[in-house]
């Protein structure tokens, strides 16, 4: 039995008002990861966890995906809703990420509300952990989760970016 070669993934870099984003797509044009350039090591760890062996090559994402990312930052805050994604993860993580994608633009939820929505109201910490393991920032909008008291809790892209993203979405 021969070993499968590593999957080839394309890494695109897109400049945004809050820093360059790293956009990783597969051969089918499906997004596998999206993160900010200053969090590239984190993105690589999550990609390894979700994709196994892969080979990252510099390139350009499909026009529809790239255009949707740029449209989001230009004010079309629902443009990311149309982007196909693929990740692995536990059933719980998948449920949390689906719940995150269902949060309407301009709204936020608490970790408790996320845990409740996935049918595990006592799993608030687990919901937070699943949120932190999300490899596809912005498209799976982990920035829309806040602390129970309404505070800007930690965000993998940085709290200042989180503030900017939430304000950007609120004005759209």
N, C-alpha and C positions, 0 to 999 in steps of 0.2 A: 504494500500500500504506500503510495507516494504522498509526501507531505505537500499540502497546498501552499502555493507561494503567498507571500503577504499581499493583502488587498492594497491596491493603489488608490490613494485618496488625494484629492487636489486641494491645495492650500491657496486661497485667495486672500489678499489684504485690501481692505477698503477703509479709506479715511472718513472719519465722522467728526461731528462737532465735539465729541467727548473722547477722542482718541481713535486710533486705528483698530478695526475689528479684524479678527482672523476667522475666515469662513472656510470650513472644510466640507467638501462634497464628495460623493462617490461617483463611480462611472455612470450611474443612472441619473445624476444630478440631484440626488437626495442629500439634504444637509445632515451631516453626522456630528458636527461641532460648530459652535460659534462662541467666541470669547474675545476679550480685549487683549491687545498685544502685550501689555504688561503682566498678563496672567497666562502667558504661553506655557510655562511649565505645568500649571494646573490643567490646562486644556490637554496637554500631551498625556498626563496621567489618566484623565477621564477617557480620552480616546483609546488608550491601551486597555482600560477596564471594559469599555463598551465594544471595541472592535477586535480585540486580540492583536495579532500581528498585522501591521500595516506599513506601507511605505508612503511617505508624504512627499508629494512633488509640487513645486510651485506652478501655479497656473491661474486660470480665470474660471470662476464659477459660471454655470449656465446663465445667460442673460436674464431670464425671468427671475432667478434667485437673486442675482446681484442687483437687479433693478428694484426688487422688493425691499432689500436692505436699504438701499439709497433712498427709496421713496419713504420708508419709515422715518428716516432722519430729516426728510424734507417736509414732514407733516402728515403723510398718509399713514397714520398709526395703526391701521388695520391691514396694511400691505403684508405684514409678516404672517398673518393668519392663513394665507394661501400657500405657504411654503411647506413642501413635504419634508418630513424628518424621519430618521431611523436611529433608534438607540436600543441597547439591551437594557436589562435591569430587572429587578424583582417585580412581581405583580403589584406590590405596594408602591414601589417607586413609579411604575408606569401609571398607576392610578393618581398619584400625587401630580405627576407631570401633566396628565390629561386635565386634572382639576385646575392647574395653573393656566393652561391654555384657554380654559373656559372663563377666566376672570376677565370681565369686560375692560377695554381700554379706559383709563381714567379712574378706575376703581382699585381698591386694595383689599386684601384679606389678611387675617392673622393666621399664625400657624395652627391655632386651635380651630379656626373655621375650616382650614384645609383638612385637618385630621377628621373633623366632623363630616365633611363632604365626602371623604373616601370611606366612611363607615367605621372609623376607628377613633372615636372621640378622645380616648385616653392616650393616643399615640402622637401627642403634640411634638415631642422631641424627635420621634422617628420621621414625622412629616418635615421637620426642620432639616434632618440629616438627608432625606431624599431630595429636598430642595437644593441642598449644597452639592449633591452628586449630579445635578442636571448639567449635561455637557453642552446644551444648546441655549445659551443665554439669549435674552430678548425674544426669540421665537417661542420658547417655553419661558414665559415672563416671571422668573423668580424674583425680579425686582419689585413686583407688585405685592410681595408679602412683607408685612410690618409686624412689630411687636404688639402684644395684647394691649399695651397702654398707648398705642399709636405712634411709638417711636420708630425711627429708622434703624432697624436692627442691621446686623452685618449683611453685607452683600459682597459676593465674590469679586465683583468689579469695582468695589470701593463705594463707601457711603455717599461721597460727593456725586459720583456718577448716578447712583440710585436716585438722589434728589433731582438731578437734572432730568433723568428719564421720566420720573413721575410728573414733574412740572411740564415737560414736553408733551406727555400724553394728556394731561389735564387741559392744556391749551388747545388741543386739536379738535 
